[in-house]
Amino acid sequence: MYSHAGNDTIRLAVMGLGNMGVSVAAAALNRGFHVVAMDVDADKVAMTLRGQCVVPEPGITDVFTAARRAGRLTATTGLDQTVSGSDLCFIAVPTPPDEHGDIDYRILLNLLRDLRTPITARSRRYDVVLGSTVFPGVTRQQLLPRLAPLRAGHEFQLAVSPVFLRAGNGMEDYLDPGRVVVGIEGRQQEGIRQYFSRLFPDRQDIWYVDYDTAECIKAIHNTWMSMKVVFANEAGHWCQAVGVDGRKVMDIVLSDTKRLLSKSHLRPGPPYSGPCLPKDALALRRHLAAHDLRCPLFEAVHESNLVNKQRLFDLLIADAQPDEGLGVLGVSFKPDFNELRWSIATELILLARRRGMPTHGYDRAFLGCDRAAFELACRGTRALHELYGSVCLPLEEVWTQARRVFVNMLLDEQEWGTLAALQRRDPRPRTVVDVYGSPFNEALAELPGVTYHGAAWTVRRPRRPTSTAPSLPELVGV
């Protein structure tokens, strides 16, 4: 923890006085911190010393001016002075693109190298918070090695805390962010946690995660923001082509806060399926072509869904031997619903059959149903009628005869118990591909002999199954 001769005010160094740096510095001053602002640009330092902000953002100049008068803000170009006058630093230096479009980390890596000497000269611990954008794996593979000499005999911690700021609203956004993410690993976390609890005193939802997760969050956040802009513009162009005001269309479409403006359909899981979404995605591509209108995002939706399906199918049957049975748990396009059209499960079954693999299916909705009820669920698609008898089987029979298992449903406690008992009794190798990732589904990864694959996630530690599971609207991607 930070303590200084009876003064419990945290002294923060902000390295880099661009948009992010001045916003973080102003936010910290707002919270009562002492701030040492550092930049290699002497003009930026001089402006800060005059209480001026180097970016045109409302409110920051007033904060800087008041802090200078109170003696809580100083600025320098010297790294030694910056470190000696602070308890921890927030790094906000640029990570620009290089000529190939990759992120150029040279400024950041050089700064971390240069930090080793002044940190080593300290008698007290020193922590580093990284706000600059880094992609997954960079912290572990490139940044930590630059600080590795500090690990022997010096108390320090590196945290990765991605920042989500809008230009011109940086201080406001940092003081009241949509989320606070802190990537941190290992021991000696007390100082970092104290910094964030003091900076965000009213937040009970600070996300402490590993480095890789923090790095992914920033990249996905910015991709999502970019995709929203592209989606809105493509929607506008398409509506314009048919003589409709896309602004009005989007206003009405986005008035739905139950599904469209919610977490619904945004959890990694199954590809979309069923009788509605695939049909409309295909029709939209045809309509765009008929109007000679390029909307690459709209055009790519169907193709991306096909790629996602193919990934799942390849995991299950690309290298399977013909005598390896395929078991499908959940045959309908959606759990506990009797609709077989456009189901990825039936598509997989038909593909496996063409490769000569025996197939067996279990589905609560079809267990014990007669042929008439099954054909009704096929909704007139005669090619599916032949599946009757092979997809209405007991769970025990499907698991016992399968070496490749596709989980397209939410297992309940009883089903999980049945599968666990069967696999422990006969722990021969089985490959399991799961598209829903509920606790009972993921617990299959703990069973001896099971090689578990999540459809679009990595299971590092399977969750202990409980009697409750996520509700279907949060999980299903259809």
Summary of the structure (lengths in Angstrom):
residues: 478
radius of gyration: 28.0
end to end distance: 48.5
largest distance: 84.1
contacts: 1489
relative contact order: 0.07
helix: 45%
strand: 13%
